[in-house]
Amino acid sequence: MTWWTGIRRTAACMAALLAATPLLAQDIQPEETYGRQDRTQSVSANDFMIAAAHPAAVKAGYDVLKDGGTAVDAAIAAQMVLNLVEPQSSGIGGGAFLLYWDAKSRSLQAFDGRETAPFKASPGYFLGPDGQPKGFWEAVIGGRSVGVPGTVRMLETAHRIHGKQAWKGLFEPAITLAKDGFEISPRMASSIAGSAGEKRQLDRFPEARAYFFEADGSPKKAGTLLKNPEFADTLQLIAERGADVFYKGEIARDIVKAVSIPAENPGILTLLDLERYQAKIRTPVCLPYRGYEVCGMGPPTSGGLSVGQILGVLSHFNLPGQGPNSDSVHQFVEAAKLAYADRALYIADADYVSVPSSGLLDPAYLTTRAQRVNRNKAMEKAIAGNPPWKEASLRSPDTDPERPGTSHLVIRDSYGNALSMTTTIETGFGSRIMVRGFLLNNELTDFSRAPEADGRPIANRVEGGKRPRSSMAPTIVMKDGEPYLLVGSPGGSRIINYVAKTIVAILDWGMHPQQAVSLGHFVNRNGATDLEEGTEAVQFKGILEAMGHEVKIRNLNSGLHAILIHEGGLSGGADPRREGTVMGD
Ligand code: GLU
């Protein structure tokens, strides 16, 4: 059964693809979003391009690119605006991973701006007085979930190496917008409304309550003009004095104070934790896939390794020949189950625990994993394999799910540099603690709250200074030694599925970026198979159930952004499930 016939990307079929009928129903109303935009066409450009989750951020990045800035310059301008207009998802109070292709040195670098746990934290950090792990929301709200934010140091590090425009000027668009005000978007309004109240408690602390709610306690509505002069002052300080003011100066002092205040759930971050923070430059993890090289971010995120494992298993199946049919969807979700089983057992911050990174992507190992996929029958729950590795795996798997609240941007500049960055404050609105006009993350709940299971330690347990395991998967696919596809998404631990699926849709099924990004989702995290509500993907429910899959039809809130770099120029797509857009020249 084929819902879209796999047309190869040839000059002749490109026009047909661009005019293709929308694949998906337009009228779903995902929770905490304002619905789906009607997007069917990729945006084209010749020289440079940016795609991100809000038009004002895209415009800020576009202006920098047009003015001769590099991809990293544009990312800084766009990130600061995102902090303002999409505050639920990312900002300077959070962390990020950034992949950068430097055209001049022809090299790919991976920047790690992940948050760190306080040095005083120990594995029992999230245990309650009864010795049991705290509930998710109980752990999120307040100071305890806040890790040392990494985004500012990471952007400064990347800018020192790859920036062309002065650091200071890159903050201007966000400073102006913060002072003059901007209209709350429908998506931001629905996120505010969905996060109020007893469970999610965005109105718990006075600063966030005053900023996001009216005086009568009702959530601010779409179209309300919002100003944030405090944030403008914060950005002005960082613009003038660099990241040090954030990590060693008055901003650091205010962060430490704010985190320690909530009486029920105080944090233990110290000035020394902030002062010692380092953004790290790591080696990307790459895997050959059907003649391309798929490069991603390694630990502390599982993104690169797990996307790589899914593709490595899928390379044993004829996805290009099959097209996006029920066989392909079955094989995809089975490959995903296997990858998530390994992820839970093996992947964590490799600076703290040993991770079999090369073993997990070893071709012979992936062949044995692919042999576990039965073409006609779903496996119940995958168990982790035994990748080649020097150490015995005396560990237990981690079962904590992550919750969505993140953003992804992709940029290609006129010098040929390319950037793929996923940026987050973890769950929507992070810890709820607002300081100097920005929200602090709750990234530490990405650790396993339970330190051990069955008497064995969990690799992703809390340790002092450690970075929590992430699912973020900023990706750059290389073709003939040049960047070919830039892609990534938010979506908690589903990110890995969203990104792998988009890569398959473009590389194997010849879809253009907008089609691939809009394509109805099929997801598995080693449990039920989720099919995206309101899309053509739901037609596979019956056949997948007959194969033994437990199928759930659900709203799946990704935020994919993709740029394809081909002989004809650049072509970009923005996720219709969010408010993003693409601009280029
Ligand atoms: N905190 C999650 C992670 O690092 C991301 C959450 C999201 O995508 O919304 O994997």
Residues whose N, C-alpha, C, O or C-beta is under 5 A from the ligand:
A	BS01	LIG	E402 R403 P404 G405 T406 T424 E426 D446 R469 S470 S471 M472 P490 G491 G492
